[in-house]
Amino acid sequence: MPEFCSAERDGHILIVTINRPERMNALHSGAHFELSAIFDEFESDPDQWVAILTGEGDRAFSAGNDLKWQAEGGTKDRPDSGFGGITTRYNRTKPLIAAVNGIAMGGGFELALASDIIIAAENAIFALPEPLVGLAALAGGLHRLPRQIPMKQAMGMILTGRRVPAAEAYTLGIVTEVVPEGEALTAAKRWAADIEKCSPLSIRASIESVMKGLDYASVEEAMNADYPAVDRMRDSEDYIEGPKAFSEKRPPNWKGK
């Protein structure tokens, strides 16, 4: 059983909770490997369609790297999938929602940036403060943030380490939705339920097309590229079921195959 996080199934939805509230849900080697194992299983299980990542308690989503652990002589080992088991999981095919219930700083912010949707409570704070302690946001923050918001705004955060509250993060385009304090997970479940109404193969085809399509300089190149998940979608039973259910005026019975 995981010691530093938990995983709870709710139908096709997986809720993953970082459980180190005494360290503001900061991550160390043990937590990285536990989270990686959980997300490995999530990716391989055809019955798990959407994942939500959140932090235990109401103070922090994750304060990032556990610097105290390192100062105490802890190892710096991480899985190949990166910080929290997701920041270098470049082949991720299923949707991931970050339910940010408090501080998301450093690696914690990088976890959120690696997600597809960010739901933030009003008390959420986002920052990449690594330069303030002689480090740099090398778990994806320096590359994902400038790709997700305007360059000058991203550089303003990166070069100062300043803290950005949820309302400003929404204005900048970092956050999908801001909700009252204490309701981030509830809202994330609502988003997950909306995703669950869609064909899981359509969702995976969409994620692959968006993420891999960004590798191309032009829309024409992106649209003409090959996307294996799109082929799987077109060859699936769900590809037939969707239009059939629509014509019969009933909810579709997705099988994910």
Protein Blocks (a to p, Z undefined) as FASTA:
>chain_A
ZZkbccddehjaccdddddfknoopacfklmmmmmmmmmmmmmmmkbmbdcdddedjkbf
bgcjafklmmnopafbdcfkbghhlmmmmkbcbdcddddfbdcehjlmmmmmmpmbdcdd
fkbccddfklmnopacfeopmmmmmmmmcfklmmmmmmnopacdfklmmmnomambdcde
hilmmmmmmmmmmmmmpcfklmmmmmmmmmmmmmpmbfklmmmpccfklmmmmmpmklmm
mmmmmmnopacddehZZ
